[in-house]
């Protein structure tokens, strides 16, 4: 009897210790979003925390891979168009950004506000982005535009998102009052490596052009994001990518350009 009692007591103490260890186990860290405030070119429903300053540098090489070879290091020697941007979130859910693209010296000022954030049991987020573009290249006249973008994201589990961005822009290189619905997909491959893809439907009023597409492989570390991109979209501002008429030209589905995005953030408060 005494032996049995000792065995039962030892078992009870062991079970209690296991239970205590289980109860003290820290909660699982929430999954990181598979995209930043900007997916590749399109805005996302993500907004940096209040007091966050961001800097964006975008580089798109000018020669398609199909016209490149080892002599020009597969387009890396071909020159590039750049986009430099700064952003700041004065408080949670609001971001103000200013970008300058070397394509037509295009400046873009925008305000993004998130109305609904994703939460446990709610895999949907909604945001609105409004702003304006001004092409300041010397030989361009009447190239100011205003735009509005609704942004809706749906999370598919903890690793994937689908985003649609209904977009209105008042003025582009060839058209007025353009409406289009670009879309994007983001997938977390690992905790710090993401894949993203964007698609901009073809402007039906511009038969000579095609749809736009771009994909990216992204690596993230603390307050840094680096993306290597491939696609036929080289433009980054709303008035340039919405109507299939970048800088008055056209898109070809067969052209594939390389590029990259770099994002750096600082928490100021």
matplotlib code that plots the C-alpha trace (Angstrom):
import matplotlib.pyplot as plt

x = [0.0, 2.8, 4.6, 1.4, 0.8, 4.3, 3.8, 0.5, 2.1, 5.1, 2.8, 0.6, 3.7, 5.0, 1.6, 1.4, 4.9, 4.0, 0.7, 2.6, 5.1, 2.3, 0.5, 3.6, 4.4, 4.4, 1.7, 2.5, 3.9, 1.4, 2.3, 4.0, 2.1, 3.5, 3.7, 4.5, 2.6, 3.4, 3.2, 5.4, 3.8, 0.3, -0.7, -1.7, -4.0, -0.9, -0.1, 3.1, 2.6, 2.2, 5.6, 7.2, 9.3, 10.0, 12.3, 11.7, 14.1, 12.9, 15.1, 13.8, 16.3, 15.6, 16.5, 14.2, 15.9, 15.0, 17.3, 20.1, 23.1, 26.2, 27.9, 25.6, 25.3, 21.7, 20.4, 22.3, 24.4, 21.5, 20.7, 17.5, 14.6, 14.3, 11.7, 12.6, 10.0, 9.5, 6.5, 5.4, 2.6, 1.6, -0.6, -1.9, -3.9, -2.7, 0.2, 1.4, 3.8, 5.7, 7.4, 9.4, 9.8, 12.5, 9.9, 8.6, 9.9, 6.6, 5.8, 3.1, 1.7, -0.7, -2.7, -3.7, -6.1, -7.0, -10.7, -10.6, -7.6, -7.3, -7.9, -8.4, -11.6, -11.7, -9.5, -10.6, -9.0, -10.1, -8.3, -8.5, -5.7, -6.1, -3.6, -2.3, 0.4, 2.4, 4.6, 7.2, 9.3, 10.0, 8.2, 5.0, 1.9, -1.3, -0.1, -1.5, -3.9, -5.9, -6.6, -8.5, -7.8, -10.0, -8.0, -9.5, -7.5, -8.5, -6.2, -6.2, -4.9, -1.8, 0.5, -1.5, -3.4, -5.4, -5.8, -7.9, -7.3, -10.2, -8.5, -9.7, -7.3, -8.3, -5.4, -2.8, -0.4, -3.2, -6.5, -8.8, -11.0, -9.5, -10.9, -9.2, -9.0, -5.5, -5.0, -2.2, -1.4, 1.1, 2.5, 4.8, 7.2, 9.1, 8.9, 11.1, 10.8, 7.7, 6.5, 4.3, 2.6, 0.6, -1.7, -3.1, -5.9, -5.4, -7.0, -9.7, -9.5, -5.9, -5.7, -2.0, -1.0, -1.3, -2.0, 0.7, 2.3, 5.1, 6.3, 8.8, 10.8, 11.1, 13.5, 12.7, 14.8, 14.0, 12.6, 14.1, 12.5, 14.4, 12.5, 13.9, 11.4, 10.5, 7.8, 6.7, 5.7, 8.4, 6.3, 5.4, 3.0, -0.8, -1.0, 1.6, 0.4, -3.4, -4.1, -1.5, 0.1, 3.4, 5.0, 2.7, 4.1, 2.6, 3.1, 4.2, 3.4, 6.6, 8.9, 10.4, 12.4, 14.4, 14.5, 14.4, 12.7, 14.4, 12.4, 14.0, 11.9, 12.7, 10.5, 10.6, 8.2]
y = [0.0, 2.4, 1.6, 2.3, 5.6, 6.7, 5.9, 7.8, 10.8, 10.8, 10.6, 13.5, 15.7, 14.9, 15.6, 18.9, 19.9, 19.1, 21.1, 24.1, 24.0, 23.8, 26.7, 28.9, 28.3, 31.7, 32.4, 31.8, 35.0, 36.3, 35.7, 38.6, 40.2, 38.9, 42.5, 46.0, 49.3, 48.9, 45.5, 46.0, 49.0, 48.8, 50.0, 47.4, 47.7, 47.7, 50.9, 51.4, 52.1, 55.8, 57.6, 55.5, 57.2, 55.3, 55.7, 53.8, 53.3, 51.7, 50.7, 49.4, 48.5, 49.8, 46.9, 43.8, 40.4, 39.2, 41.8, 41.3, 39.0, 38.4, 41.4, 43.8, 41.6, 40.6, 44.2, 45.3, 47.6, 49.1, 52.1, 52.3, 54.5, 55.3, 56.2, 57.8, 58.1, 59.1, 58.3, 59.1, 57.8, 60.6, 58.1, 54.5, 53.8, 57.0, 57.2, 60.3, 59.6, 61.6, 59.9, 61.2, 59.0, 59.7, 58.7, 62.1, 63.6, 62.5, 63.6, 61.7, 62.9, 60.5, 60.0, 56.4, 55.7, 52.2, 52.0, 48.3, 46.3, 42.5, 40.8, 37.3, 36.0, 38.9, 38.2, 41.3, 44.8, 48.0, 51.2, 54.3, 56.1, 59.5, 61.9, 63.6, 63.3, 66.0, 65.3, 68.1, 67.1, 70.2, 69.2, 68.0, 70.2, 69.7, 66.6, 67.0, 64.3, 63.4, 59.8, 57.7, 54.0, 51.7, 48.9, 45.6, 42.6, 39.1, 36.8, 33.1, 31.6, 33.2, 33.0, 34.4, 37.5, 38.7, 42.4, 44.4, 48.1, 49.8, 52.9, 56.2, 58.7, 61.9, 62.2, 60.0, 60.2, 59.4, 59.2, 61.1, 59.7, 56.3, 53.5, 50.2, 47.4, 46.2, 43.2, 41.5, 38.2, 37.9, 34.6, 34.1, 31.4, 31.5, 33.9, 36.4, 35.5, 36.5, 36.1, 38.8, 39.3, 42.2, 42.3, 45.5, 44.7, 46.0, 49.4, 48.4, 51.8, 51.2, 48.2, 48.6, 48.0, 45.0, 44.1, 44.8, 42.3, 42.2, 39.6, 40.0, 37.8, 39.7, 39.3, 41.1, 41.9, 44.3, 47.5, 46.6, 45.1, 44.1, 42.9, 41.6, 42.2, 40.8, 42.0, 44.2, 47.1, 49.6, 52.5, 53.0, 56.0, 55.8, 57.9, 55.8, 52.3, 52.5, 53.1, 50.8, 54.0, 54.4, 57.7, 57.7, 54.3, 50.9, 47.6, 44.3, 41.1, 39.5, 42.1, 41.2, 43.8, 43.3, 45.7, 46.0, 47.8, 48.7, 50.0, 51.3, 52.4, 54.2, 54.4, 58.0, 57.8]
z = [0.0, 0.9, -2.4, -4.4, -2.5, -3.3, -7.0, -7.2, -5.4, -7.8, -10.8, -9.5, -9.0, -12.4, -14.0, -12.1, -13.4, -17.0, -16.7, -15.2, -18.1, -20.6, -19.0, -18.9, -22.6, -24.4, -26.9, -30.6, -32.2, -34.8, -38.5, -40.3, -43.2, -46.6, -47.8, -46.7, -47.2, -50.9, -52.4, -55.5, -57.2, -55.8, -52.3, -49.7, -46.7, -44.4, -42.7, -40.6, -36.9, -35.9, -35.8, -38.5, -41.2, -44.4, -47.4, -50.7, -53.6, -56.8, -59.7, -63.1, -65.8, -69.3, -71.5, -71.5, -70.7, -74.2, -75.8, -73.3, -73.1, -71.0, -72.6, -70.9, -67.8, -68.8, -68.7, -65.6, -67.7, -69.6, -67.4, -65.3, -64.3, -60.6, -58.1, -54.7, -52.1, -48.4, -46.2, -42.6, -40.4, -38.0, -36.2, -36.6, -39.8, -41.7, -44.0, -46.0, -48.9, -51.6, -54.5, -57.5, -60.6, -63.2, -65.9, -67.0, -63.7, -62.1, -58.6, -56.6, -53.3, -51.5, -48.3, -47.3, -44.5, -43.2, -42.2, -41.2, -40.1, -40.1, -36.7, -35.4, -36.9, -39.4, -42.5, -44.4, -44.4, -46.1, -46.9, -49.1, -50.9, -52.5, -54.1, -57.2, -59.8, -61.6, -64.6, -64.6, -67.6, -69.7, -72.9, -71.2, -70.8, -68.8, -67.1, -63.6, -62.3, -59.2, -58.2, -55.8, -54.9, -52.8, -51.3, -50.2, -48.9, -48.1, -46.0, -47.0, -43.8, -42.3, -45.3, -48.3, -49.3, -52.3, -52.8, -55.3, -55.9, -57.8, -59.2, -60.8, -62.3, -64.0, -66.5, -68.1, -71.0, -73.5, -71.7, -69.4, -66.5, -66.5, -64.2, -63.7, -61.2, -60.6, -58.3, -56.3, -54.6, -51.8, -50.3, -47.3, -48.3, -45.0, -42.1, -43.8, -47.6, -49.6, -53.2, -54.7, -58.0, -59.5, -62.5, -64.2, -66.8, -70.3, -71.2, -73.7, -75.3, -76.2, -78.5, -79.3, -75.7, -73.4, -69.8, -67.2, -64.8, -62.3, -59.8, -56.9, -54.5, -51.2, -48.3, -45.0, -41.9, -39.1, -40.7, -44.1, -47.2, -50.4, -53.5, -56.8, -59.5, -63.0, -65.3, -68.2, -65.8, -65.2, -64.1, -60.4, -60.2, -60.5, -63.6, -65.4, -64.7, -64.7, -68.4, -70.2, -71.6, -69.7, -70.7, -73.8, -74.9, -74.7, -72.9, -74.5, -72.6, -73.9, -72.5, -69.1, -67.2, -64.1, -61.1, -57.4, -54.5, -51.2, -48.2, -44.9, -41.9, -38.7, -35.6, -34.5, -31.5]

ax = plt.figure().add_subplot(projection="3d")
ax.plot(x, y, z, "-o")
ax.set_aspect("equal")
plt.show()
